[in-house]
Amino acid sequence: MSHSRSSRSLLNGWPLLGLLSVVLVVMTLAIVAAHRFDVDGVRMAIRATARTSFVLFALAFSASALLALWPGAWTRWQRRNRRQLGLAFAVSHGLHGLAILAFARLDPAGFMAATSLASYLTGGIAYLFIAAMAATSFDRTAAWLGPRGWRVLHGVGGYYLVITFLISNGKRIGISPYYGLPVAILAVVLLLRLLAWRRKAALRPATARS
């Protein structure tokens, strides 16, 4: 009984964020260490953290829509822990950024060949949004920003990150069809958010009349 209760508490709220953060750090270090901290290991860590970032972002970004359309135990858990999932995404992408910096240091020529001025600009803006959204994911900072400012920041930031993920994965579909999967997932998430918004909009007049 107590074991079941502790397991549930570990998978909710701030303990969930701690658990996810530890898993992400251990995963990243294990990948790099397995390749003796060389550039191949760093590049594998970049790819791995890109995938964990995508999964965590998709879970956080779709939480409200999924709950509105299909209320249930999973979607209630997802919506209840949306803040922690979003912060875990920030942790994952922070590790992703550190791995990119390590790549630039270990293999400057390879790094320059794999990047461009446009990627610096779009990636830099993405990291600014991630930092701002993470910083305002706590009660005190959210209250300081205000409800309207919070909605604007997290709304614009969220959709900018969607566009960034779509472009970064879409341009690689020619390399591997695998990259079409995250593009399709994001298209479904956007559709679900639209359907959830339309449902809420349709319910407002009925609520006002009652």
N, C-alpha and C positions, 0 to 999 in steps of 0.2 A: 504493500500500500504506500509506504513512505517512498520507496524506490520509484514507483509510478508517478507520484506527485513531484518528486525532484526532477524526473525526466521531463515532465510537462513544463516545469518552471524553467528548465534549462533551454527549452525550445521557444521561449516567449520573452519579449521585452529585452532589457539590457543584457541578461545572460546569453540570449540568442546572439546578440551582436558580438559579445566576447568570444563565444564558441566559434562563430563564423570567422572572426578575425584571426584567431589562433590557427584554424584549419588553413586559411589562406596563406598566412605567413609560413607555416610548416610546409605546405605544398610547394610554395615558391622556392624556399631554401632547399628542399629535397631535390627538386628538379635541377637547380644549379649545382648543388653538391654532387649529384650523380654524374655530372659531366665535368667534375673537378674545376668548377668555377670558370670554365672557358667560354668563348663566345657562342658556341653551339648551345650550351646549357642556358645561357642568357636569352638567346633567341627562342628557345623552347619555353622559357618562363614568360616571355612576352606573349607568345601565342596562348599559353595556358591562362594567364591572367586576363587576356582579352576575352576569352570564353567565359570565365567566371564572372567578369564584369557584365557581360551581356546578359547572362542568366539572372543575376541579381537585379540589374536594371529592369529587365522585362517583368520580373515578379513585382517589383515596387510600382512600376508605371501602370501595370494592368490591375492592381489590387482593387481599386474602387469600382472599376467597370465590371470586373468579374463578380464582385459581391452584389452589385445592383442587378445583374442579369441572372446570376445563379447563386443565390444565398445558400450557404451550406457550411459545414464544419471547416473545410479547407479554405474557402474564400473568406470566411470570418477570421480565421487565423492569419491569412495573408494580409487582409486589411488592417487587422489589429497590430501587426508587426511591420507595417509598411515603412515606418520611420527607420527601424533597425535594418530592414533589407536595403533601404536606400543608403544608410551609412556604411553597411557592409560593401555595397557597390563602390562607395568612395574609397574604402580601404583597399579593395581589389584593384581599383584603377590607380591608387597611389603606388601600389607595388608594381603595377604595369609601367608607370612612369619611371620608377627607380630602375627597372630592368632596361628600359629604353636608354636611360642615362649610362648604365653600365655597358650597353652595346656600343654607344657612341665613344666611350672611353677605350674599350677593348679593341674595337675595329672601326676606327674613324672613316676609312675609305668605304667599307661596307655600309656603314650608317649613312654616309652622304649619298651613296647610290640608291638606298632604300627610301630616302626622304626627299622632300621638296619644300620650297618656300610656302606653298599653299598648305602643306601638311603641318608646318610649324604654326601657321596662322590659325587654321581651323582647330588643330589640336590644342593650341594655347587657349583659345576661347572656351573650348570644352572644359579644360581643367579649371579655368576661372569660374565657370558655372558650377562645376562639381564642388569646388571649394566653398563658394558662396551658399550653395544649397545645403552642404553638410554643416556649415557653420550656423545656419538658421534652422536646423532640425532639432533644436533643443527648446524647451518651453520658454526660457528667459530670452533667448535671442529671437525666437519667433514673435514673442510679445513686443520686443523692441522694434522689430520690423513692421508689425501691424498686420492684420488679416489681409488687407488688400495688397500690400507690398509683398507679403509671403506668397499669395496666389499668383501674382505677376511673375515673381522671380522663379518659382518652382514650375509654373506653367511654361514660360518662355524657355527656361533652362531644360526642362524635360523634353520639349519638342525639338530643341536644338540638338540634344543628344540623340534623339531618334534619327534626325537627318544625318548626323555624323555616323551613326552605326549603319544606316542604309547605304551611304556613300562608300564607307570603308569596306563593307562586305560586298556591295553590289559590283564594285570595280574589280573584284577578285573572282567573280563567278567564272570568267574565262579561264582562270588558272585551275579552279576546282569547283565542280557543281555543289560541293559541300557548302560553299558560301551563300548559296541560294536559300538555305534553311533559315538562317537568322533574318534574311530579308523577308521571307514568307511569314515568319513569326511576328515580326514587327508590323507587317501589313494587317495581319489578323488582330493584333493588339489595337491598332488604330481604328479598325472597323468596330471592335468591341467598345472602344471608348465613344465612338460616334453613336452606336446603338444605345449605350447607357445614357448618354446625354439626351438623345431624343426621347427615351422613356421618361426621364426626369422632367423634361420640358412638357411632355404630354400629361404628366400627373399634376403639374402645378395648377392649371385651371380648375381641375376637379377638387384639389385641396382648397383653393381659394373659394370655390362655391360652397363647400361644406362648412 
